[in-house]
Amino acid sequence: MGMMTQGNKTNEGRVVKQGRWIFPVFLPNLGCPHRCAFCDQHAVTGEGTGFPDLQTLDALFKKVRFSKRNRDNPDLLRQIAFYGGNFSGLARERQRLYLNWATGKVVQGWVHSIRFSTRPDALDENEISFLKGYPVRTVEIGVQSLDDQVLKGVQRGHTTEACKKAVEKVVSAGWEAGVQLMPGLPGETLKGFLEGVDTAAGWGIHYARLYPAVVLRGTKLAVAYTSGSYKPLTLEEAIEWCARACEIFEAKGVEVIRMGLPASDALKGSVVAGPYHPAFGFLVQSFRFHKRIQLMIREKALDSGPIQVHLSPSDLPLLMGDRRRAWKALQTSCVGREITYCIEPAFQKGSVGLGTSL
């Protein structure tokens, strides 16, 4: 149940990656005032209904808690996370029960802090004041879109202004703020989505998650899809939308920590349509990597003769892409020209060169 991931921290105005170990506690749809048109958290998380009891959580935590080596690693931020529901929308006593349990792990030195996901309209001043009594560090806000018409269409029950105010409250409390966005919701355009990304990036957030809208069985979105009133993004469109969003976020020092819903058998069996892929984030990064190469080819005016791509061993999977499709597509695009690659062990990850030799 524990998982390694990447977070970030600010150091003199720079975003510095920091390793994280997260123990996730899933609360599917719990605390939510209603069910949004796109939502089926049980399929997304693979978890059942009801509140996990503390005995079960303790047993799971003991199985995955840190070795002394990890526990003493100063560069590893360890957190307990409450995901999948609207944590700050839970009854206060229920919140207190879970927060006290997680705080006990902080006091014992097993983890450093707590994180949770919530709706933007569930963070009033009383809730913030209550949460300040606990070792909270990170709050993820389900923004989904920054277009009021899109939010209304999927029955989110809040406005873009509520999103902004929620982030401001989290930042003012001294916590890390993250946002979740769902490109491709009904009524959303690429232009509107990217404008929303740019707006969110200016709010002082630390990170973002990008979950392209997928049609799940049993949702209102599935009804709209079946009736023909909603057309989800294709996989190719979703990849491009997210790639462009990454460029905006990264330019403003915001890390994109995940793209695409976590793969699971439950989710795969529930997908009706839309850009679901178990390695969606990888596809986006491969797309971006190839865009860089294509731009370099154009800028260097390599209009004749063979092309050789020089790259780090770490980046070879990005060059190849899923089932070598990206590499084959690049070869096809260079009509009448030979294109090869050369692994450069001295190259750092992300470094790319072109030519026949370096």
C-alpha positions as CSV (number, residue, x, y, z in Angstrom):
1,M,0.0,0.0,0.0
2,G,3.0,2.3,0.5
3,M,4.4,3.9,-2.6
4,M,7.3,5.9,-3.7
5,T,6.7,9.1,-5.6
6,Q,8.2,12.5,-6.2
7,G,7.3,15.7,-4.6
8,N,8.9,19.1,-4.6
9,K,10.1,21.8,-2.3
10,T,11.1,25.4,-2.8
11,N,14.6,26.4,-2.2
12,E,15.5,30.1,-2.8
13,G,12.8,30.4,-5.4
14,R,13.7,27.1,-7.2
15,V,11.7,24.0,-7.4
16,V,13.8,21.1,-6.0
17,K,12.6,17.5,-6.4
18,Q,12.4,15.6,-3.2
19,G,11.7,11.9,-2.9
20,R,8.5,10.9,-1.1
21,W,7.1,7.8,0.4
22,I,3.3,7.8,0.8
23,F,1.0,5.5,2.7
24,P,-2.4,6.1,1.0
25,V,-5.7,5.6,2.8
26,F,-8.5,5.5,0.2
27,L,-11.9,6.9,1.1
28,P,-13.9,6.5,-2.2
29,N,-16.5,9.2,-2.5
30,L,-16.7,9.6,1.3
31,G,-17.4,13.1,2.4
32,C,-18.7,14.1,-1.0
33,P,-22.0,16.0,-1.0
34,H,-23.0,14.4,-4.2
35,R,-21.6,12.4,-7.1
36,C,-20.2,14.3,-10.1
37,A,-21.1,13.3,-13.6
38,F,-17.7,11.8,-14.3
39,C,-17.0,10.1,-11.0
40,D,-16.7,6.5,-9.8
41,Q,-14.0,6.5,-7.2
42,H,-14.6,2.8,-6.4
43,A,-13.5,1.9,-9.9
44,V,-10.6,4.4,-9.9
45,T,-9.2,3.3,-6.5
46,G,-10.2,-0.4,-6.6
47,E,-11.4,0.0,-3.1
48,G,-14.8,-1.0,-1.7
49,T,-17.3,1.1,0.1
50,G,-17.3,2.2,3.8
51,F,-14.7,3.7,6.1
52,P,-11.5,1.7,6.7
53,D,-11.1,0.9,10.3
54,L,-8.0,1.8,12.3
55,Q,-7.1,-1.8,13.1
56,T,-6.9,-2.6,9.3
57,L,-4.9,0.5,8.7
58,D,-2.5,-0.4,11.5
59,A,-2.0,-3.9,10.1
60,L,-1.3,-2.5,6.6
61,F,1.0,0.1,7.9
62,K,3.1,-2.4,9.8
63,K,3.6,-4.4,6.6
64,V,5.0,-1.5,4.6
65,R,6.6,0.8,7.1
66,F,10.2,1.8,6.7
67,S,13.3,0.1,7.3
68,K,15.7,1.9,9.5
69,R,17.7,2.9,6.4
70,N,14.7,4.7,4.9
71,R,13.6,6.0,8.2
72,D,16.9,7.8,8.7
73,N,17.1,9.1,5.1
74,P,17.0,12.9,5.4
75,D,16.0,13.3,1.7
76,L,12.9,11.1,1.9
77,L,9.7,12.9,2.9
78,R,7.2,10.4,4.4
79,Q,3.5,11.1,4.5
80,I,0.2,9.5,5.2
81,A,-2.4,10.5,2.6
82,F,-6.2,10.4,2.6
83,Y,-7.3,10.0,-1.0
84,G,-10.3,9.4,-3.1
85,G,-12.9,11.3,-1.2
86,N,-13.6,14.8,0.2
87,F,-11.6,14.5,3.4
88,S,-12.5,18.0,4.8
89,G,-16.1,17.2,4.0
90,L,-16.2,14.3,6.4
91,A,-18.0,14.7,9.8
92,R,-15.6,16.4,12.2
93,E,-15.4,13.4,14.5
94,R,-14.5,11.1,11.6
95,Q,-11.7,13.5,10.5
96,R,-10.5,13.7,14.1
97,L,-10.4,9.9,14.3
98,Y,-8.2,9.5,11.2
99,L,-6.0,12.6,11.9
100,N,-5.3,11.4,15.4
101,W,-4.3,8.0,14.0
102,A,-2.0,9.6,11.4
103,T,-0.6,12.0,14.0
104,G,0.4,9.1,16.1
105,K,2.6,7.8,13.3
106,V,4.2,11.3,13.1
107,V,4.9,11.4,16.8
108,Q,6.4,7.9,16.6
109,G,8.7,9.1,13.8
110,W,7.4,6.8,11.1
111,V,6.2,9.7,8.9
112,H,6.7,13.4,8.8
113,S,3.3,14.7,7.9
114,I,-0.2,14.3,6.6
115,R,-1.7,15.0,3.2
116,F,-5.3,14.8,1.9
117,S,-7.4,15.5,-1.1
118,T,-10.6,17.5,-0.9
119,R,-13.1,19.7,-2.7
120,P,-12.5,23.4,-3.0
121,D,-15.8,24.2,-1.3
122,A,-15.0,22.2,1.8
123,L,-12.3,24.4,3.2
124,D,-13.8,27.2,5.1
125,E,-12.0,29.1,7.9
126,N,-13.3,26.9,10.6
127,E,-12.0,23.8,8.8
128,I,-8.6,25.4,8.2
129,S,-8.4,26.4,11.9
130,F,-9.3,22.8,12.9
131,L,-6.7,21.3,10.6
132,K,-3.9,23.5,11.9
133,G,-4.0,21.5,15.1
134,Y,-2.5,18.6,13.2
135,P,0.8,18.0,11.3
136,V,-0.8,18.6,7.8
137,R,1.7,19.6,5.1
138,T,0.0,18.9,1.7
139,V,-3.6,19.6,0.5
140,E,-4.7,18.4,-3.0
141,I,-7.7,20.3,-4.3
142,G,-10.0,18.8,-6.9
143,V,-10.3,21.8,-9.3
144,Q,-11.0,19.7,-12.4
145,S,-11.7,22.7,-14.6
146,L,-11.4,26.5,-14.4
147,D,-14.4,27.1,-16.7
148,D,-17.6,27.8,-14.8
149,Q,-19.7,26.4,-17.6
150,V,-17.7,23.2,-17.7
151,L,-18.0,22.8,-13.9
152,K,-21.7,23.4,-14.1
153,G,-22.1,20.9,-16.9
154,V,-20.5,18.1,-14.8
155,Q,-22.3,19.1,-11.7
156,R,-19.3,19.9,-9.6
157,G,-21.3,22.3,-7.4
158,H,-18.6,24.9,-7.1
159,T,-17.2,27.8,-9.2
160,T,-13.7,28.7,-10.3
161,E,-13.6,31.4,-7.7
162,A,-14.1,28.8,-5.0
163,C,-11.0,27.0,-6.4
164,K,-8.9,30.1,-6.2
165,K,-10.0,30.9,-2.7
166,A,-9.3,27.3,-1.5
167,V,-5.8,27.4,-2.9
168,E,-5.2,30.8,-1.3
169,K,-6.3,29.5,2.1
170,V,-4.0,26.4,1.8
171,V,-1.1,28.6,0.8
172,S,-1.8,31.1,3.6
173,A,-1.9,28.3,6.1
174,G,1.7,27.5,5.1
175,W,0.9,24.2,3.5
176,E,1.8,22.8,0.0
177,A,-1.1,23.2,-2.4
178,G,-1.7,20.8,-5.3
179,V,-4.5,20.8,-7.9
180,Q,-6.2,18.1,-9.9
181,L,-7.4,19.0,-13.5
182,M,-9.4,16.9,-15.9
183,P,-8.8,17.9,-19.5
184,G,-11.5,16.9,-21.9
185,L,-14.6,17.4,-19.8
186,P,-17.8,18.2,-21.7
187,G,-17.8,21.7,-23.2
188,E,-14.1,22.2,-22.6
189,T,-11.8,23.4,-25.4
190,L,-8.0,23.2,-25.7
191,K,-7.8,27.0,-25.5
192,G,-10.0,27.1,-22.4
193,F,-8.1,24.2,-20.7
194,L,-4.7,25.8,-21.3
195,E,-5.9,29.2,-20.0
196,G,-7.1,27.4,-16.9
197,V,-3.7,25.7,-16.5
198,D,-1.9,29.1,-16.8
199,T,-4.3,30.6,-14.2
200,A,-3.8,27.7,-11.7
201,A,0.0,27.9,-12.2
202,G,-0.1,31.5,-11.0
203,W,-1.8,30.7,-7.7
204,G,1.4,29.6,-5.9
205,I,0.6,25.8,-6.1
206,H,3.4,23.3,-5.7
207,Y,2.2,20.6,-8.0
208,A,-0.5,19.4,-10.3
209,R,-2.1,16.1,-11.4
210,L,-3.6,15.7,-14.8
211,Y,-6.4,13.2,-15.2
212,P,-7.9,13.3,-18.7
213,A,-11.6,12.7,-18.5
214,V,-12.5,9.0,-19.1
215,V,-16.0,7.7,-19.4
216,L,-16.7,5.2,-16.6
217,R,-19.5,2.7,-16.5
218,G,-22.5,3.8,-14.4
219,T,-21.8,7.5,-14.5
220,K,-23.8,10.3,-16.0
221,L,-21.0,10.9,-18.4
222,A,-21.5,7.4,-19.7
223,V,-25.1,8.2,-20.4
224,A,-24.1,11.4,-22.3
225,Y,-21.5,9.4,-24.3
226,T,-24.1,6.7,-25.2
227,S,-26.6,9.3,-26.3
228,G,-24.0,11.0,-28.5
229,S,-24.0,14.3,-26.6
230,Y,-20.5,13.9,-25.3
231,K,-17.4,12.9,-27.2
232,P,-14.3,12.3,-25.1
233,L,-10.8,13.2,-26.2
234,T,-8.9,10.6,-28.2
235,L,-5.7,9.2,-26.7
236,E,-3.6,11.4,-29.1
237,E,-5.6,14.5,-28.2
238,A,-5.2,13.9,-24.5
239,I,-1.5,13.3,-24.8
240,E,-1.1,16.6,-26.6
241,W,-3.3,18.6,-24.2
242,C,-1.3,17.3,-21.2
243,A,2.0,17.8,-22.9
244,R,1.2,21.5,-23.5
245,A,-0.1,21.8,-19.9
246,C,3.2,20.4,-18.6
247,E,5.1,23.1,-20.5
248,I,3.0,25.8,-18.9
249,F,3.3,24.3,-15.4
250,E,7.0,23.7,-15.6
251,A,7.7,27.2,-16.9
252,K,6.2,28.5,-13.7
253,G,8.0,26.0,-11.4
254,V,5.0,23.7,-10.8
255,E,5.7,20.0,-10.9
256,V,3.3,17.6,-12.6
257,I,3.4,14.6,-10.4
258,R,1.0,12.4,-12.2
259,M,-0.8,12.1,-15.5
260,G,-3.5,9.6,-16.2
261,L,-5.6,7.5,-13.8
262,P,-3.7,4.8,-11.8
263,A,-3.9,1.5,-13.7
264,S,-6.0,-1.3,-12.1
265,D,-8.1,-4.2,-13.2
266,A,-11.2,-2.6,-11.6
267,L,-10.6,0.6,-13.6
268,K,-9.9,-1.2,-16.9
269,G,-13.1,-3.1,-16.5
270,S,-15.1,0.0,-15.9
271,V,-13.8,2.2,-18.8
272,V,-16.4,2.7,-21.5
273,A,-14.5,5.2,-23.7
274,G,-11.9,7.9,-23.5
275,P,-8.2,8.3,-23.4
276,Y,-7.4,5.6,-20.8
277,H,-4.0,4.0,-21.0
278,P,-2.1,2.2,-18.2
279,A,1.1,4.1,-19.1
280,F,-0.5,7.4,-20.0
281,G,2.2,9.6,-18.3
282,F,4.9,7.8,-20.1
283,L,3.2,8.4,-23.4
284,V,3.1,12.1,-22.7
285,Q,6.8,12.3,-21.8
286,S,7.7,10.3,-24.9
287,F,5.6,12.7,-27.0
288,R,7.4,15.7,-25.4
289,F,10.8,14.0,-26.0
290,H,10.0,13.5,-29.7
291,K,8.8,17.1,-30.0
292,R,12.2,18.3,-28.8
293,I,14.0,16.1,-31.4
294,Q,11.7,17.3,-34.2
295,L,12.3,20.9,-33.2
296,M,16.1,20.4,-33.1
297,I,16.0,18.8,-36.6
298,R,14.2,21.9,-37.9
299,E,16.3,24.4,-36.1
300,K,19.6,22.8,-37.3
301,A,18.3,22.7,-40.8
302,L,19.2,19.0,-41.1
303,D,17.4,18.8,-44.4
304,S,19.5,16.1,-46.1
305,G,21.7,13.2,-45.2
306,P,21.5,10.8,-42.3
307,I,20.4,11.9,-38.8
308,Q,21.7,10.4,-35.6
309,V,20.1,11.1,-32.2
310,H,22.5,11.1,-29.3
311,L,20.9,10.5,-25.9
312,S,21.3,9.2,-22.4
313,P,20.7,5.5,-21.7
314,S,17.9,6.6,-19.3
315,D,16.0,8.3,-22.2
316,L,16.0,5.3,-24.6
317,P,12.5,4.2,-23.5
318,L,11.2,7.7,-24.3
319,L,12.8,7.5,-27.8
320,M,11.3,4.1,-28.4
321,G,7.8,4.9,-27.0
322,D,5.1,2.4,-26.4
323,R,6.0,-0.8,-28.4
324,R,8.6,1.2,-30.4
325,R,5.8,3.1,-32.0
326,A,7.3,6.6,-31.4
327,W,10.6,5.5,-32.9
328,K,8.9,4.0,-36.0
329,A,6.9,7.2,-36.4
330,L,10.0,9.3,-36.3
331,Q,11.7,7.1,-38.9
332,T,8.6,7.4,-41.1
333,S,8.6,11.2,-40.8
334,C,12.1,11.4,-42.1
335,V,11.2,10.3,-45.6
336,G,14.1,9.1,-47.7
337,R,16.6,9.7,-44.9
338,E,18.3,7.3,-42.5
339,I,17.8,8.1,-38.8
340,T,19.7,6.2,-36.1
341,Y,20.4,6.7,-32.4
342,C,23.6,6.5,-30.3
343,I,23.6,5.9,-26.6
344,E,25.9,8.3,-24.8
345,P,26.7,7.0,-21.3
346,A,28.1,10.4,-20.2
347,F,24.9,12.2,-21.1
348,Q,22.6,13.2,-18.2
349,K,18.9,12.3,-18.4
350,G,17.2,14.7,-20.7
351,S,20.2,15.7,-22.7
352,V,19.8,15.2,-26.5
353,G,22.1,15.9,-29.4
354,L,21.9,15.6,-33.2
355,G,24.3,14.9,-35.9
356,T,26.4,12.0,-37.2
357,S,29.0,12.4,-34.4
358,L,29.5,14.5,-31.3
